[in-house]
């Protein structure tokens, strides 16, 4: 009876493993110069010890200054004899050969593989492994730079993935803490950016095809739109619709978004302050005030409670300003007598720190 063997699928190596392998391979090239240096020091020290009758310290010191072509004089007894000087001459020539070989190898390593940047990348990837509920930004341009600045203000950790070498200097100039210089559509790169523990992703590669590739790969890893949010840019409304069908929670057309924001000011010139305030809140520019959307799930202790029973303004220093019903209707005429029902989404207004506390307390239930 023929036996069939099931071949296990080969595990794709992690990016940090690839970098570590490259670092080890680069450092291996230092073996030859290190062996040559060790051999030269050993031969020189033993030779001078024979000439001096066993003076180890001075023999070792004489070897170092000879190989290093420093030459402070003949300090070892017997080194000023014809035999000693011939030995010193050969040792000096050996030292020059060792020095030239070492320099050549080191320069080749640094041109072939920047060891310092490689080491920094490995250390950065180890730190990224410990991140949780962070965001991944694919592509770094002026828009991404503004986004990064806003996330920093809110204290939200993020990882930038960018493959263009010219973007490296901008990442360093803007003090981006975590970044990976690789193609963002690769699974190994997304895993290295901590996609398993991330809260969401922003895809901004300036190319619809590349955006699609990244979104498709990300959704294969994190399929749930409720657990992992993907926001992307698109060139047209049609492309935006396709990106959302492929897995993006929201795809935005930058030109349309800018025009819509400007139109909001035109339509609300008489209430400029309020319009501007809500505009800044919506776009994350207001750091002192924010809005939280909290969905009331089935079985929540909030179901059936009146707003006055919760007394959120006194207990948590936040205010429920509206309730969105499951069918999509928005109720802005709420009072203390308004009851919370299953499937409702509470629109809560307040300071960010109070909103975070309110979210935690409300999800656990108010006693």
N, C-alpha and C positions, 0 to 999 in steps of 0.2 A: 504494500500500500504506500503510495507516494505521500510524503510529508511536505507540507507547505510551511515555510517560515514567513512570519509577518515581519516585514522590515519596519522598524521604528523610524518615524520622521525625524530627521536630523534637526536638533534645536538650533534656531538662529542665534548666533553669538550676540551678546549685548555690546553696546557701543563702548562701554567702559572696558570690557574684555579686549576689544579690538585695539583700543588705545594703550592698554597695559602691555599687550603683546608687541606693539610697535615700539614702545619705550624700552622693553627688555631687549628686543632685537637691535635697537640703536646702541644700547649700553654694552651689548656683547662685543661690538666692534672695538671697544676700549681694551679688550683682553690682551691683544698683542702688545700695544705700548706699555701696558701695566706689567706684563711679563718681562718685557725687555728692561724696564726700569728696575724691577725686582732683581733680575739677573745681574745687571750692572752694579747695583748696590752690594749684592752678595759677593760677587767676584772682587770688587774693589776693597770691601771691608776685610775679607779673608786675606787678600794679597798684602795689604798694609799691616795686618796683624802678624803675618809671617815675617815681614821686614822689620817690624818693631819689637818682635818677641812677645806678642800677645796683648798689646794696648788696644782694647776694643773701642773705647770712647773716641780717642783721637783718630783711630783708623776709620771709624764710621764717619766722623766729621770731615776728615780729609777726602773721603770718597764723595760726600755730598758736594763739597765746594769744587771738586775736580769735575764731576759730572755736570754740575750746574755752571761750569766755566766761570766761577767766581774768582778762585785762585788767590787766597790770602797768604800763600807761602807754603813752604815744606815744613809742616808742624809735626809730622810723624818721624820718629827716629828711624833712619835707614832710607827715608824717601829722597835724601839729598845725594845718595850714591848713584853711580851709573845705572845699576839695575833698577833702583827705585825710580829714577827719572824716565827710563824706558817704559816701566810699568805705568807711571802716571800719564805718559804721552798716549799710550794705547787706551787707557781708561778714559782720557779726555775725548779721544776720537769716538769711543763707544758712546759716551754721553751725548756728543753732538748728533750721532745717528739716532739715538733714542729720542732726543728732543725734537728733531725734524720729523721723525715718524709720528710722534705723539701729536704734534701740531697739525700735521696733514690729516690724520684720522679725525681729530676733534673738529677741524674746519669742515671736513666732509660730512660728519654727522650733523652738524648744525645747519649746513646747507640742505642736506637731504631731509632731515627731520628736526624741527625746532624742539629740542628736549624741554626747554623751560615752559613753552606754551603747552606742550603735551602733558607735562606734569600738572600744570595749572588746570587743564581740561579734566584730567582724571580726578583731581581734588574737588573740582566743581561738580562733577557728575555724582560723586559720593554724597555731597551736600544735597543735591537735587533729590536723591533717593529718600531723604527724610522729609521732603515737603508733602503737605496735605492740603486739599481744598484750594490749590493755587490755580492759576490760569496759564495756558500756553499760547504764546503769540507767534504765529508763523508769518515771517516776513517783517522786515524792519525798515520803515520809511518815515516820512514826516508825520503821517497819521499815527503810525505805531508809536512814535516817540511821544506824541501828545497823550496817547492812551497809557503808555508806561508811566508818564508823569502823574496822571490822574490816579492810577492804581497805587503808586507810591504814597500819594497823599492819604489814601484810604487805608494804607497799611496792608494791602493785598499783595501776596507774593506772586511772582510770575516768572516764566522761563521763555526766553526768546529763541526761536529757531530760525537761522538765516544761513544760506549757503554762499552768498556773495562775499568775496574777500574784502571788497571795498567798504562793506558795511561794518567790518571789524572795528575800524577806528571810531566810528560813530557810537558803537556800542560801548566802547571804552570811555569816550568823551562824556557820554551821558550817564556813566557810572551804573550800567546795567549789571546787576549782581550775578544773574544766572543767564547764560546764553550758550547755545550749541551751534557750531559752524558746520552744519550738515544739511542734506536735502530733507525737508520736513515730511515728504510723502513716504519715507521709509519707515517700516514698522519698528525697526531697532532704534531709530532716532526718537520716535514718539514714545516708545517704552522708556528710553533714557531720559526723556523730558518729564517722566512721571505721570503719563496719561492715565494709569490705573488709579492714581490717588488724586488726580486733578478734578477741579470743579467744572472747568469748561475750557474752551479754545476759541481764539480769534484767528481767522484765516485771511491774510492780507498779502497775497503774493503778486498782485498786480497783473494776474493772468487767470482767466476763467478756467482754462484747462488744468492748470496747476492747483487752483483752489478745489476743483472737483476731485482731483487725485488725492489730496490731503483729507478732504471730508469723507470720501469713500473709505480710505484706510482707517481713519479715526473711528468711523461708525462700526467697522468690523470688530474693533477692539472694545469700544464702549457703545453698544447698540441703543441704550435707553436715552431718549431725549429728556426725560425727567431727571435723570441722574447725572448726565453729562451734557452741558450746553455747548453748542457750536454756533458761532456768529461769523458771518463771512461778508466780504464785499463782492459786488457784481457790477458788470458794465452796463447791463440793461435790466428792465423789469422781467423780461422773459428768462434771462439767465438766472436772476434771483429766484424765480419760481422753480427752476430746475434744481438749483442748489438746495432749496428747502425740501424738494421731493427726494433728493438724494440723502438728506440727513441733517441739514443745517436747521437749527431752531429758528434762525432769522438771517436773511441775506439782505444787505442794504446796498442801494445804489447811491454812492457819495454825492453826486451832483443833485440828485433829487432830494436827498436828505438836507443838504444845505439850503436849497430853494424853499423847502417846506419850513425850515426853521426861520428863514427870513420872512416868509409869508405870515408866520405867527405874530411877528412884531407889527407888521402892516395892519393885520386884522384887529389887533388889540392895543392900538395906540393910546386909548383913553385909560387903560389899566396897565401901563407899562411896567410898574413895579411888580405887581402880582404875576404878570406874564413872564417877566424876566426871572423872578424867583423860581417859579415852577419849571421854567426852561432850564435854569442852571441845575436844579435838582434832577431833572430828567436826564441831563447830559453829564451828571456826575461832577459838575464844577463847584457846586455848593457843598462845603465840607461840614458846616455847622448844623444843617437841617437835611433830612432825607425822608423818603417814603418807603414803607415796607408793605409787601403784599403777602398775606398769610392765609393760606387755604385751610378751611375747616374740614378735616377728613371725617369719614364715617367712624363713629365710636368716640369722637373727641368729647372731652368734658365740657367744651364750650357750647355744644349743641343744646338749644333750648334756653340758653341763658340770655337775659336782657343786658344791654350795654351798661345800664346803671348798676347792675349787680357786679359787673367786672370792675367798674370804677378805675379804668386804666389811667386816667389823667392823674388821679391821686396816688394810685399804687405804683405805677411805672413811669409816670411823667410823659405819657404819649397819648395821642388822641386818634380815635377812629373817625375818619372824615368821610368815608363812603363804604358801601358794601356792594361788591359785584356778585350778582346772582349766577347760578350755574348755567343758565341759558344765555348769559352775556349782558343782561341789563344791569345798569349801574344805578344804585340807589344813593342819592346824595342828600335826601331829606330825612336822614336818620335822627332819632331822638334817644333818650335814655330808655324808652319803652320798647325800642326796636329789638326783636329777638334774632339771635344768630341761628341759622339753620344749616343742616348738613350740605356741604358743597359750596357754601358761601366763601368768598374771598374778602377778608378784611383789609381795607386800605388804611394803613396806620401812619400817622405823621408825628415826627419828633426828632430829637437829636440822635445821631448814629449810635452812640454808646447805649442810650436808653432803648433804642429799637432792637439792638442785639439782645439786651436783657429781656425785653418784652417777648421776642421770638422764642427765646429759650423757655421762659416761664409759661407762655401760652401753649406751647407744644406739649408741655408736661401737664398742663391743666391748672386752673386756679382753684385753690382750696377755699 
